[in-house]
């Protein structure tokens, strides 16, 4: 009581949580498309998580860009 809390004792919630609806942006060179998806695990901006496309049910790895957008590079 009366003492400051160290920052390592504070846990921040993930940017995206498992089950959240996300927008999956797939891109290759100058072409991109967006489709609705669902996060299959928790993660923070800049991390790679598993997501699922709601239209094709395909699972893929994507980088979290913000609280609603993930990106997948198509090769």
WODA-V552981 format. One line per field, one symbol per residue. burial: 1 if it has 24 or more other ideal C-beta (glycine too) atoms within 12 Angstrom, else 0. A space follows every 50 residues. Layout:
burial: ???
//
This chain:
burial: 00000000000000110001011111000000001011111010000011 1110000001111110001111000
//
